[in-house]
Amino acid sequence: MPDRETMPSAPAPEVSERAAALPQEALKIASGYAFSGPALHLGALLWDGTCLPDAQIRVPLAMLNRHGLVAGATGTGKTKTLQLIAEQLSAQGVPVFLADIKGDLSGIAAPGRADARVEGRAKDVHQRWTGTGFPAEYFALGGIGRGIPVRATVTGFGPVLLSKVLRLNRTQEQSLALIFHYADGKGLELIDLKDLRAVVTFLTSDEGRQELKTIGGLSAATAGVILRSLTAFEAQGASGFFGEPEFDTAELLRTGEDGRGIVSVLELNAVQDRPQLFSTFLMWLLADLFHDLPELGDVDKPRLVFFLDEAHLLFDDASEAFLESITQTVRLIRSKGVGVFFVTQTPKDVPADVLAQLGNRVQHALRAFTPDDQKALNATVKTFPKSPYDLEEVLTNLGTGEAVVTVLSEKGAPTPVAATRLRAPESLMGPVGQEALDRAVEESPLYERYARAVDRESAYERLTDDRGGQGERRGRGAKGPDEMRDAAPPVEEERPSAVEQVVGSGVFKSLARSVGTQIGREITRSLFGTARRSGRRRR
């Protein structure tokens, strides 16, 4: 079990008597972190080159849905900071999602090992360090790597996110959205990539050209570009990431039998050479949560804290629609009890509209070896509130495991900037053994649900009649999508919902054709993206 300091503590509205003897400026900073409610302990104040353990730097638990940024140069301790925060969130009953780029976060489930460095750090910051493991689940994108497979259906992934992965331009992105709309209207389920390729192939074929004309704004040339992009994407081995069973993001919200939050670790080490893919998949998980979770308003603690590592990859070559989607999601998801931390090297990696919403900041050291490094350092300093520190000097002289911190107080106001020596994580700072990891995956209650891929009849089979004798292959007299839908086995009719009536209206079709408008994108995304969960179990 975690030690007493990682569990909710008694109110401490005032700094300690010993802290009262601090230098005046240091006392003023320490007073800004004397919160009365539950809080996470980050470390102790650094002032004038000295660590002051009586001046504890903390972040209120209730403010962790106000998002945050963990930044710093490579090797400065960002990963250990994620681990430190995740441990304390778990101890206080908050589930956590961690993207494990380097493969060294799996150790969070095992107790850490004491050594001279850990003991020295604990002594420096007055930490009662006890080796502790935390409940964890291990996932792997598309089942590549060790972990429970995380897959998405093409329909669930949606056109905006898929366009990012395929590196489509704005016109092609809008055209892809129209193809999604067409497939939905014709009852052609897009489960995996071959389904989408089959639909685009049909639309660009001789028999499908008439259908193509019914999709306003979609040219045969653009459809051909999308088809080639899909084919190349599949050739890179991307097929395994899309399909069923689709991962239910409600799995990320679980707590263990002991009340601690489960830490979901998504291993990305095996796919780190595909940054566009894995970074966009992380955004899909977050967008899915955004669409499905109910509003909570202000909460005593977050429902989930989501760490987006290598966040700059999300924004590289991103379309306007993609950036709008991220900005909207971050702005609104906090009211659903979800906190998002972006993890990257410098604040300039994150667009200004997103950065403005990140109230909690942990900035590790930056290096200024080149003119570009110096510009990044200057830009970073300007993003912090005014402080008594010479931040440019401090940021270049911080050691590993030290950072400049500012968070939101219990009243929602920024705390004073505090150079901080961070605590040591209590779980294993490195990967667990392969046998232990495999055993944890196979013993998970989620393993049977997601381990085996399912390939049921969908758009590809419908369009090719490739069902092992259940129909003739396409040839002369082949049926188009409308005829195949009519010939399909009868299903129980349902009264159209209000949403479906809107979809069938001329107004909606007009909006879908002008998908470049914000409302067009939002309607299309909310109906054919993560919001539709046909047949899915929801918590």
Secondary structure as GFF3:
##gff-version 3
##sequence-region A 1 539
A	DSSP	three_ten_helix	4	6	.	.	.	ID=ss1
A	DSSP	three_ten_helix	19	21	.	.	.	ID=ss2
A	DSSP	alpha_helix	24	31	.	.	.	ID=ss3
A	DSSP	beta_strand	39	47	.	.	.	ID=ss4
A	DSSP	beta_strand	50	60	.	.	.	ID=ss5
A	DSSP	three_ten_helix	61	63	.	.	.	ID=ss6
A	DSSP	beta_strand	68	71	.	.	.	ID=ss7
A	DSSP	alpha_helix	78	91	.	.	.	ID=ss8
A	DSSP	beta_strand	96	100	.	.	.	ID=ss9
A	DSSP	three_ten_helix	106	109	.	.	.	ID=ss10
A	DSSP	alpha_helix	116	125	.	.	.	ID=ss11
A	DSSP	beta_strand	136	141	.	.	.	ID=ss12
A	DSSP	beta_strand	148	150	.	.	.	ID=ss13
A	DSSP	alpha_helix	154	157	.	.	.	ID=ss14
A	DSSP	alpha_helix	159	166	.	.	.	ID=ss15
A	DSSP	alpha_helix	170	185	.	.	.	ID=ss16
A	DSSP	alpha_helix	193	204	.	.	.	ID=ss17
A	DSSP	alpha_helix	209	213	.	.	.	ID=ss18
A	DSSP	alpha_helix	220	235	.	.	.	ID=ss19
A	DSSP	three_ten_helix	238	241	.	.	.	ID=ss20
A	DSSP	three_ten_helix	249	253	.	.	.	ID=ss21
A	DSSP	beta_strand	263	267	.	.	.	ID=ss22
A	DSSP	three_ten_helix	269	271	.	.	.	ID=ss23
A	DSSP	alpha_helix	275	292	.	.	.	ID=ss24
A	DSSP	beta_strand	304	308	.	.	.	ID=ss25
A	DSSP	alpha_helix	312	315	.	.	.	ID=ss26
A	DSSP	alpha_helix	320	333	.	.	.	ID=ss27
A	DSSP	three_ten_helix	334	336	.	.	.	ID=ss28
A	DSSP	beta_strand	338	344	.	.	.	ID=ss29
A	DSSP	three_ten_helix	347	349	.	.	.	ID=ss30
A	DSSP	alpha_helix	352	355	.	.	.	ID=ss31
A	DSSP	beta_strand	360	363	.	.	.	ID=ss32
A	DSSP	alpha_helix	371	382	.	.	.	ID=ss33
A	DSSP	alpha_helix	391	397	.	.	.	ID=ss34
A	DSSP	beta_strand	402	406	.	.	.	ID=ss35
A	DSSP	beta_strand	418	422	.	.	.	ID=ss36
A	DSSP	alpha_helix	434	442	.	.	.	ID=ss37
A	DSSP	alpha_helix	447	450	.	.	.	ID=ss38
A	DSSP	alpha_helix	459	464	.	.	.	ID=ss39
A	DSSP	alpha_helix	481	487	.	.	.	ID=ss40
A	DSSP	alpha_helix	498	503	.	.	.	ID=ss41
A	DSSP	alpha_helix	506	513	.	.	.	ID=ss42
A	DSSP	alpha_helix	518	528	.	.	.	ID=ss43
###
